[in-house]
Amino acid sequence: VSAECMAEYDGIVSRMFDSEEDGFEFYNKYALEKGFSVRKGYVEWDEANEKIILRKLVCSREGCREEKHMKRKREDRKRKPRNITRVGSKAKFVIARVVKTGRWFVKDFIDEHNHPLAPRDLSCFLRSHRRISDEKKADIIEMESVGIKKHKIMDVLCMQYGGYDHVGCTTRDIYNFCHRYKQETVAAGDAQTVIRHMMARQERDPDYFFKYLVYKAGHLKGLFWSDTQSCLDYEAFSDVVFDSTYRTNKYNLPFVPFVGLNHHRSTVIFGCGIISHETKEAYEWMLRTFSEAMSQKHPISVITDGDLAMQRAIRVVWPD
């Protein structure tokens, strides 16, 4: 072992940290320079099970895939098997907490890898090194709110920060962040957020149609929407498949799509709706709103299931 390696080793094992997170940040920066990704592993708690007293950080390629997942032949599986990423790397960084002072010291450190390490300009794309800063998050939200596509947002960030390796994330990370942000926004504002989104769509597309119904208390009772392309498709193909799906969303509300077939026998969507209860009155409101969106043009035929409330509503709104 060279004197330089020994000096580096001594400098690492003699370090102290104020918290577990500081220890992780140090090892993650070290991994970035070396060319591997870090994963949190084994953890120990104190007797009261309140505070962590030991944390093991390992290379992301530590360990091996469980034998039960390897027994079946890869070619016999219906789903495409995931790539084998764990190859038994022995690299680890173990830190433990001193009870009296609350600080953390390095208990064990092994820097032994049995796989190629990534070069510095590529290691930033490994999982533990990809992060979106608060500044970038604000920029992404602003660009996404004005309709810029996700891949274009990535191009803007690359130009702004001087290359992919300086952005700190990938296009997939931007997609995931936007998805989580929308979920959090909807959870906080619920129906009002959806209505604001519909209004924004209508400002960009004057032919975009939406209508909603609320209870006296202000809760959303029904919602229907249809865009320009859906109206054009309905003008050409007026046979409607009308049905409500099972309550698969987290609000437990029936989702009602209006779909049809084009001349290529491909599915086209004429409109979508959400109702609070599967009653005759709710379906009547939905069908009348659909007719309003389609300039009162009634469908040639309707295919639906055997729901009695749906059948009665169709007879009332579309008697012919």
N, C-alpha and C positions, 0 to 999 in steps of 0.2 A: 504494500500500500504506500502510495506516495505521501510525502510530507504535506503537500497541499490538501489531499483528501483527509488526512488525519486532522489537520487544522480546521477544515470545514466541519468534520464530524464533532470535534470538541466544541466548536462554536454553537452547534445545534443542541447537543445534549446538555449544555450548561445554561440554556436559556430558561427564563421564568416568564410566565404570562399572568395577566390580571384576571383573565376569564377563559372559559372553554372556547368561546368564540374567537378570542385573540389567538389562541393556539391553532384553531382551524385556519384562520386567515393567514397565519405565518406559513403553515405547511402547504396551503393551497398556492401561495405565491412561489414557494420553493418548487412545487410541482410544475407550475407554469414555466419556470426557467428550465427545468430538467426535461419537460416534454411528456408528462403523464397527467391523468385526472385523478381526483381524490374522492373517496366515498367514506361516509361515516359508518363505522362498524360497531363493535362490541361496546357496551356501556355498563357501568356499575353505579348503583345508588347507595346512599347511606342507610343505616339501620331503620331510620324513620321513613325511608322511601320518599324523601322530600327533595334532596339535592344530589346532583351527579358528582361522584367522587373520582371517576375514571372514564376516560373516553379513548377509544382506539380508532385511529384514522388509517385507512388503507388505500392502496392503489386500486383504481376502479377495476382492474383486471385481476384482482386477488380472488382466490377461491376457484372452484370448478362448478360446472353445471351439474345439478343433481342427477344421479344415475337413473331415476325413474323417468326423467325427461329424455334420456338417451336410449332407452331400451327399444322403442319402436323405430323402425327404419325411417329415415328422413323422407324417402320417396313414397312411403305408404301414408303419410299424413295428408289430411285434407287441406289444412292451412299450411302456408309456406312457413317453415321453421325459422325462428329468429337466428341471426348470426351468433356464433359462439364467441363471446367477448371475454369471458373469464378463463384465464389460462394458468392460474396458480402462481401469480406474482407474489413474492414474499415481502415486498416493501410495506413498511408500516411505521406509524408514528403514534406512540402511546403517551398520553399526558394524564397526570393524576393531581388531585387537589390536596393541598396542605390544610388540615383541619384548623390549625391555630391561626394562620394568616389569611386563608382563603385564596391564596395564589396557586398557580399551577406550575408543575415542573415536568420535565421530560423523563418519563420512566423507561421508555424503550424506543429505539430508533434503528430501523434496518432499511438500507437503501439498495436493495437487491431486486432487479427486474429481469425477467426471463423473456421479455418481448421488446421489440424495437421501440425507441422513444421518439416522439414527434419533434420535428424541428421547431425552433422558436416562433417562426412566422405562421405555423399551423397549430401549435399547442393551444392558442387562444380559442380555437373552435371546439376543444374538448369540453365535456359536459360541465365540470365544476368551475370552469373559467368563463362560461357564457353568462353574463348578467346584463340586465338593462338598468342603467342608472336612472335616478329620479328625473334628471334633466332630459334624458332621451325619452323617458315615458311621457313627459309633458309634450315633447315635440311629436311623438307618435300619435297621441290622442288628438292633438290639434290638426295634424295632417289627415288623420282618418275621419275626423268629423266633417271635413270639407270635401270628402269623397275621393281622396287619393288612394289608389290601390296599394295593397301591402307590399308587392314587389317594387313598386315605385318609391314607397317610403324607404325601403332598404337602399335603393339607388341614391336617394337624397342624403341619407345618413352617411353613406360611403363617401360622397362628395364633401360633406360637411366635416368629417373626421379624418379624411385622407386615406381611405382604403378599407377593405373588408376586415383586415386584421386589427384595425383600430376602433371598429364599431362596438365590438364586445358581444355580439349576438348574431344569430342567423335569421333568415327570412321566416323560418318555422317558429322561432322564438317570438317574432313580432306577431304572427298569426295567433299564437297561443296567448300572448299578453292581451291583444285586442279582444279575444274571446272571453278571457277572465274578466276584463274590465267591463264588458257589456253585461256579463252575468251579475257582477256586483252592482252595477248601475240599475239594472232591472229589479234586483232584489231590494234595493233601497227605495226606488220610486214606483215599482210595480206598474200598474195600468197607466198611470200618468206618463211614465217614460215611453211606453209603447205608443201612446197617442201623440206625444211630441215627435217621435220618430216618423209616424205616419204623416204628420203635418209637414215635416222636413222633406219627405219624399214627394208630397204633393206640390211643394214649392219648386222642386227640380223638374217634376213631370206634371203639367197641368191636367192631363187626362187620367192621372192616378186617382182611383176612387177608394174611399174608405168611409165607413159609417159605424158608429158605436151607440150602445144603449146602456143606460145606467139605472140603478135602483134609486129610490128616494134618498137613501143614505150616502149615495155617491159611489157605490161599488159597481164595477164593470159587470154588466149583465149579458152583453152580446157585442161582438166585433166582427166586421166583414171588410175585406180589402181585395182589390183587383187592380193590376197595372195595365198599361196601354197595350202591351203585347197580348195579354189575356183577353182583352175586349176584341182585338182584331182576330184572334183565334176563334172566339165564340161566333163572330160574324160569319166565319167560313164553315165552322164545324159545330152544329147546334145540338148534337146528341150528347146528353149529360149523364155522367155517372155521379150520383149524389149519395153520400153515405157519411156517417160519423164514425171516427176511429174510437178505440178504447181510450180511457183517460190515462194517457201515458206521460203527460207533462206533470211537473211538480205541483201545479195548482189544481190538479185533478179535474180539469175542464175538458169536455168533449171537443175535439177538433173536427171541423166539417169542411172537407175539400170538395170542390166542384171540378171534375176532370172530364176529358173526352179524348177522342182519337183523331189525329190528322190523316191526310191522304197517304202518309207513309206508315200508318198504323203505329205511330209513336204517341205516347201519352202527352197531352197538353193540359195545362192548368188554366181554368177559367176564373177561379176565385177561391178564396179560403175564408173560413169563419171560425169563431170560437163562441160557444154558448155556455151559459151557467148550468142549465138543466135541459134534459132531453124531453121537452114537453111539446104539445101541439102548437102552443102560442109561440114558443121560441123558434120552432122550425118555420112557422108562418112568417115571422119577422125576417128570418134569414132568407127565405125564398123571395119575399117582396123586395128586400134590399138587393138581392142578386138581379132581379128583373129591372130595378131602378138603375143599377150599374150598367146593364146591357141594353139600355134605351127601350125597355119594356118589350124586348123581343123574347117570346116564349120559346123554350126548347122544342125540338121536333119529337124527341122521346126522352124518357128518364129511366135509368136503371138504378135500382136501389135495393136495400135489403127488406126484411119483413117487419121492420119496426112500425107499430101501429100509429104512433104519434106522427111519424114521418109520412106515412101513407095518407092520413087525414089532412095533414097540412098541404100535401101536393094536390089533393082533390079540391081544396078550397082555393088555393092561389093559382094553380094551373089546371083548371077543370078539363081542358081539351087535350 
